[in-house]
Amino acid sequence: MVNSHFLKRIISVGEKEILARLTDYADLSYKATDILIFMMKDCSSLVERNEEVKEIEKVGDELNISIKQDITKGNKPKPYGQLDTIG
């Protein structure tokens, strides 16, 4: 197994920030999963809940594009945790 101190020494600050931003995907997954579980329990609001899942997917797509551009174009990465716009 790779020593975490070794990894910290070999990756740059920008790479660390991008890796930290990847945790936003987990946050999105948790939110979407909670909504899907609720949809299975209560079928009365499927349309509204489906729209919430679509919004989460849209944010995930935007995050994907943003990270891809930061990596390929050498842009300065955005700070971690910018997904607070989804309730």
C-alpha positions in Angstrom: 0.0 0.0 0.0 1.2 3.5 -0.8 2.2 5.7 2.1 0.0 8.8 2.3 2.9 11.0 3.3 4.7 9.9 0.1 1.7 10.9 -2.0 1.5 14.3 -0.3 5.1 15.0 -1.2 4.8 14.1 -4.9 1.5 15.8 -5.9 1.2 19.5 -6.5 -1.1 21.9 -4.7 -3.4 22.1 -7.7 -3.6 18.3 -7.9 -4.5 18.2 -4.2 -7.3 20.7 -4.7 -8.7 18.7 -7.6 -8.6 15.5 -5.6 -10.4 17.2 -2.8 -13.1 18.4 -5.2 -13.7 14.8 -6.3 -15.3 14.3 -2.9 -18.1 16.6 -4.2 -19.2 13.6 -6.3 -19.8 11.6 -3.1 -21.9 14.4 -1.7 -24.0 14.5 -4.9 -24.4 10.7 -4.7 -25.7 10.8 -1.1 -28.2 13.5 -2.0 -29.5 11.7 -5.0 -29.7 8.4 -3.1 -31.7 10.0 -0.3 -34.2 11.3 -2.9 -34.4 8.0 -4.7 -35.1 6.2 -1.4 -37.8 8.7 -0.6 -39.3 8.2 -4.1 -39.6 4.4 -3.4 -41.4 5.1 -0.1 -43.7 7.9 -1.3 -45.0 7.7 -4.8 -47.1 10.8 -4.6 -44.4 13.2 -5.5 -42.4 11.4 -8.2 -42.3 14.2 -10.7 -41.0 16.8 -8.2 -38.4 14.4 -6.8 -37.3 13.4 -10.3 -36.7 17.1 -11.1 -34.4 17.2 -8.0 -32.4 14.2 -9.2 -32.1 15.8 -12.7 -30.7 19.0 -11.0 -28.2 17.0 -9.1 -27.2 15.2 -12.3 -26.8 18.7 -14.0 -24.5 19.9 -11.1 -22.5 16.6 -11.4 -22.1 17.2 -15.2 -20.9 20.8 -14.5 -18.4 19.6 -11.9 -17.1 17.0 -14.4 -16.6 19.6 -17.1 -15.0 22.1 -14.7 -12.5 19.5 -13.3 -11.7 18.3 -16.8 -11.0 21.9 -18.0 -8.9 22.5 -14.9 -6.8 19.5 -15.6 -6.4 19.8 -19.4 -6.0 23.5 -19.6 -3.9 24.0 -16.5 -6.5 26.3 -14.9 -6.2 27.1 -11.2 -8.7 24.7 -9.5 -11.7 26.1 -7.9 -12.0 25.6 -4.1 -13.4 22.4 -2.7 -17.1 22.3 -1.6 -18.8 24.6 -4.1 -22.0 22.4 -4.3 -23.9 24.0 -1.5 -26.5 25.3 -4.0 -28.4 22.0 -3.9 -30.6 21.5 -0.9 
